[in-house]
């Protein structure tokens, strides 16, 4: 269930990047 909110998507992608880098 993804929210089609650009800001929400940006936050999700940012957290995913942080998770991968860590």
C-alpha positions as CSV (number, residue, x, y, z in Angstrom):
1,X,0.0,0.0,0.0
2,X,1.9,3.0,-1.3
3,X,0.5,6.5,-0.9
4,X,0.7,8.5,-4.2
5,X,2.1,11.5,-2.3
6,X,5.4,12.7,-3.8
7,X,6.7,13.7,-0.4
8,X,5.9,10.3,1.0
9,X,7.6,8.6,-1.9
10,X,10.7,10.8,-1.5
11,X,10.9,9.9,2.2
12,X,10.5,6.2,1.4
13,X,13.3,6.3,-1.2
14,X,15.5,8.3,1.2
15,X,15.1,5.8,4.0
16,X,15.7,2.9,1.6
17,X,18.9,4.5,0.4
18,X,20.0,5.0,4.0
19,X,19.2,1.4,4.8
20,X,21.2,0.1,1.8
21,X,24.2,2.4,2.6
22,X,24.1,1.1,6.2
